[in-house]
Amino acid sequence: MSSDGAKMQWLLCLVFVVGQSWFITGQLYEYHYIKESKNWTAAQKYCRQRYTDLATISNMTDLDRLNDSAKKRTESAWIGLHSLNNTNPTWHWSLHGLEFNESETNWGEGEPNNARRNENCGGINKNLTWLDLSCHETRRFICYDEGKPKRLIFSQQRMNWSEGQSYCRKEHTDLASGLEQLNDTELRNLAEKIRSWSDVYIGLFRDTWSWSDGSSFSFRRWNNLAGITMEEDRCAVMKEDGEWETDNCNEKKPFFCYDDKVILVKLNLTWEDALYYCRENHRDLVSITDLNDQRWVQERVKNATTEFVWTGLRYTCTLDFWFWVGGEVVTYHNVDSGEKGDHCDMSGAMERAGKHKWFKINDMQEFNFLCSEW
């Protein structure tokens, strides 16, 4: 923000309010359970007319929120996941928030080959290269636990891929996923110690499913292998226990909608002008308070027309700290590791591509920006 006296007074008043622990909290999106029974297409139309779309689910936290919105539900309900017969299967990582990049892989020679025409899950061999495997076979697998010093856990139990995923999510974080985990020295040490390694499952799978709103979230919670088997023209339902099954899209069922509170504005404005725009037309520039918020926001950022997108993150030289203009404390950080030092007239912007890191940028530059409605 510019440094003239009036604007500095406004900034200091805002900082004082934050210092007095006056915080506004909210969700970047809300779920709504609709009891009226419709087929999947009619449910999609209803949600788009009254809210944003059929429910998109990015992780277990979303799943819990969805269940909370429909307590004492006694039947399955549509969510926004569907599989069409003209869709090519694509590879995904099981760990939510990780996107599979076709240009950054470690497939073994000739892999993936889909040799038996149903090899839709990924494994890793003793040489630590990847291969595609049948999801139905029982194999050992590798879990990932982000909360422990030794993050990779080799399971001696034999399960099919879906059972292994459920086990890892219950006991740890998820199946081992992504190049960072699967190229780690810890994995090499693990492979050298375990003689009975053979081919083991990792958190890699492919399917033909896509979200109604176009989101790229790879989170799935199928009842065993229900959705990994390639099926044409099917839609997903969430059962009463939170697990998912596939069903004929023409069946009539209740359904879940979601209402997005994040708005990507494709105008190129300075940070201060973006702030005033959001406050005049919505509520405020968006705040990102945890990893769940980050993953939701970065899906919207992908559609921006500028390299960076302004958020509500602001630095004050006077008091030497960063804060969210909406009043939230900066407890979650995703700043690029190459960013050093704090300077005046700097605000936080998220990169449109890559890992969607935050960058400290002079606030007179003009970018798209994100407003929030809550």
Buried (B, 14 or more C-beta within 10 A) or exposed (E): BEEEEEEBEEBEEBBEEBEEEEBEEBBBBBBBBBEEBBBBBBBBEBBBEEBBBBBBBBBBBBBEBBBEBBEEBEEBBBBBBBBEEEBEBBBBBBBBBBBBEEEEBEBBEEBBEEEEEBBBBBBBBEEBBBBBBBBBBEBBBBBBBEEEEEBBBBBEEBBBBBBBBBBBBEEBBBBBBBBEBBEBEEBEEBBEEBEEBEBBBBBBBBBBBBBBBEBBBBBBBBBBBBBBBBBEEBBBBBBEEEBBBBBEBEBEBBBBBBBBBBBBBEEBBBBBBBBEBBEEEBBBBBBBBEBBBBBBBBBBBBEBEBEBBBBBBBBBBEEEBBBBBBBBEBEBEBBEEEBEEEEEBBBBBBBBEEEBBBBBBEBEBBBBBBBBBB
